[in-house]
Amino acid sequence: MSDTNERPGGPDRGKPDTEELAHQIEELERKSATASRLFDVRRLIGGLFVVYGVILVIVGAFDSDAEIAKAEDVRINLWTGLGMLALGLFFVAWQFLRPVPPPSAEELAEAMEDNPGNAGSQGSAGSPGDQGGRGGPGRQDRPDGH
């Protein structure tokens, strides 16, 4: 075959370039910071409260007299909607005023060292047939073997 199938880099292909590694680390840190902000629970809770609050305010603004009389002359949908809207706006404002700080490079490295993939982390104590006291092939808690 021809040499066109060879990957660029030749024999030094196994050695990573420091500038390339630095660029990849910066890219991962940026993505991690974006992900931590994107999945902030305050944004989810606040957004849901705002959406439901707006819906209830609209419904409450157009309640019929019969519906208001059913609630003992209280515009319950309107008041509940306003409360939910206020709470939702509080959560959203809180999220923007005090954003989640992205994890530092040291914290990311620590997390990767402490949790390399969870493969084989359970059941590592004891003998190979031991189920860690949770019952299994060698379990004999009762004399009858059950």
N, C-alpha and C positions, 0 to 999 in steps of 0.2 A: 504494500500500500504506500501511498504518498505521505509526505510529512505534513500535509494540511490538517490532519486530525490532532496534531500536538497542541497542547494548550500553551498560551504565551507565558513566558516567565522562566521556562527551562528548568534547570536543576534547583534554582533558588525559590521555586514556587512554594515550598513548604514554609519558608520564613516570612512572617507577616511584616508588612511595611508599617513603621511607626506612625507615619502621617495618616495612612489609611485607617489604622486602628483608632487613632485619636478622632478622626472624622466619624467613624462608626459609633464610637462611644458618645460623642456629642449628639449624633442623630438618635441614638437609643434614649439618652437622657431627655431630649426634647419630646420624643414620642411618649415616654413615661410620664412626663409632666402634663402633657396634653390629656392622656388617658386618666390620670388621677383627677384632673379638673372636670373632665367630661362625665365621669361616673360619681360625682359628688352627690350624696344622698339628699343634700339640701336642695339641689337643683330639681331632682325628681319630685320630692315632696312639695316643694314650693310651686312647681309647674302644675302639678295635679290640683292643688288647692286653688290656684288662680283659675284654671280652666273650669272646674266645678263651681267656683264662686261666681264667675261670669255667667254661667248657665243659670244658676239659681237667681242671680240678680235680674236677669232678663225675664225668667219665669215669674218671679215675685213682682216685677213691675207691671205685669199684665194679668195678675190674679183676678178672678171674677169675685163679685161680692159674696157668692155662695162659698167659695173656697176660703175667703177671709173670715166669714162667719163660722165656718167649721173650726177654724183655729182661734176661736173666741176673740175675733176682731184684731188679731195680730197678723201682720204680713210676715209670716214665719219664713217663707221662701226668700223674701227680700232681706230680712235681717240675718238669716243664716248665710245667705250668699255674700253679704257684705263682710260678715265675720270671716268666712273662708277666704275671701279675696284679700282681706287685710293680713291674715295669717300667711297666705301664699306669698304676698308681696314682701312680708317680713323675711321669710326664708330665702327668697331670691335676693333681696338686698343684703342679707347676712352673707350669702355665698359670694357676692361681688365685693363686699367690704372686707371680708376676711377669707380670702381664697386659701385652699389647701396648699401648703408648700410642697413642691416636688421633692421626692427623696433625693438625698445626696448620693454621689458616686460611691461613697463608703458604705452607705446603707444598702444600695443595690448590690454591691459586691458581697456584703455580709449575707444578704438574703439568698444570693446564688450559692454561696458556700454552705449555708445552713440547710438549704433545701434544694439539692441538685436534681430533683425530679421525682422524689418520693419512691422511686423504684427500689424495692427490697428494704424499705425502711421499717416495715411492720414485720413482726414475727422474727426479728433477728436474734432475740435472746433465747437461750436454751438450745436443745438439740434439734437436728433437722426435722424430726418427727413431732417435736413438741409444738403445740398450738398456743402456747403462751397462757395456759390455764383456761382457755375458752372452750375446751372440749375438742376432741378429735380422736385420731386413731389410738393414742395411748392413754386416753382419759379413763380413770377408775376412781370416781368420787364415792360410789356406793359399792358395797360388797357384791351386788348382783351384776355389776358392770353397766348399769344404766345411768 
